[in-house]
């Protein structure tokens, strides 16, 4: 864990008996007050993520954080550290990631100090970002809204990097497979540091969660780790729990998984989740078997084949794909489940992202996904954006990323959050926190889909370049790797690539695959 960053703030409001300090962005941090007092006394400090009527909001709701304390001070000049109480998760039954310091941290942006005679000469915070290289990755384009979304999501990856593993957010401070999938990809696209990903995979294979789809992500998460880091040291150790995560014993006679299993995990029935929170499921219908979890299964099996060079997994994956296409399609389109005539946005997107849908369906699927907009959660937004780029509808994906409404990343900023949120808005999830990296999908979608840089061999030794700029006039992105940055630049419909050895290659058609010299 790297040392904390000391950040200073200046007062943005001074009403004589009250000072308000704004750090500009929220961070997991501790508070330090510089005191210069001629006599002893006391002051009131309020720390929080949200403002209301120009003051720190004392009742932000849900798991938006607020702390208030009466602090006694003595005469003299010295630094005073404010001590936060221990974090209280909703459930005490599950082990959580501890704070990155012996003292508790809290996510906050604002500090408010009140008193008759305030002896505070400076306010600073110790902010924890883990090991994060701000200069490793960079993106800019001709669309200022897209640039703003990139900056927001990149900072979200940095700001949630404070703990020993990728956490789901401040409310629980636990790794979950669904969160880790998006968080890890965003981290890999912003920095070439893979230690936290390793620890998270270790954690999740030992502490699996209950959603069927999220468990099925573990082979995919592990393959992504291998492709970016090149580290295969734990593959033997991880093999048995990864095999368990693909649920081969649960397949029915047609090679499909049921909607739920007759077993529990941490007190919860192991079942299909589709999306979370519940209203974000786009009216998806539930019955056995279902399209979405079996699409996850198909990709999980392919990932196992890639990781362990075992063709039997690939053979089973093809049987699952054929079963989905034979049993869960109606009038040429995927439906939610057996007997359904409904197709949620998830049922349309996941067959594309996980290689189940035939390419001939892409135009129709892209049209149907585009017409729906964003009726899903910030988690499923990852797969909606991926699907649109894969279906060669980049402008529709860019339009969703740059939308300025209450179900968008710019909408999160308008609500006052500077880190991606657990849900689009507080109404969508009243108990949400404002520091969930699973809401930062553009941090990896912009690099992997718009710029089109993706590793195809371990350690980024070979990578694909497949840009989809849509209507952008210009973009430039730098992808960090262990061997240096790869920069792809698009300008006036021409693409150039700068590789770590200093060579520059013109790209006449995409995708192209390049080798990275070590």
Secondary structure, 3 states (H helix, E strand, C coil): CCCCEEEEECEEEECCCEEEEEEEEEEEEEEEEEEEECCCEEEEEEEECCEECCEECCCCCCCCCEEEEEEEECCEEEEEEECCCCCCCCCCCCCCCCCCCCCCCEEEEEEEEECCCCCEEEEEEEECCCCCCCCCCEEEECCHHHHHHHHHHHHHHHHCCCCCCCCCCCCCCCCCHHHHHHHHHHHHHHCCCCHHHHHHHHHHHHCCCCEHHHHHHHHHHHHHHHHHHCCCCCHHHHHHHHHHHCCHHHCCCCCCCCCEEEEEECCEEEECCCCCCHHHHCCCCCCCCEHHHHHHHHHHHHHHHHHHCCHHHHHHHHHHHHHHHHHCEECCEECCECCCCCCCHHHHHHHHHCCCCCHHHHHHHHHHHHHHCCCCCHHHHHHHHHHHHHCCCHHHHHHHHCCCCCCCHHHHHHCCCCCCCCCCCCCCCCCCCCCCHHHCCHHHHHHHHHCCEEECCHHHCEEEECCCCCCCCEEEEEEEECCEEEEEEEECCEEEEECCCCCEEEECCCCEEEECCC
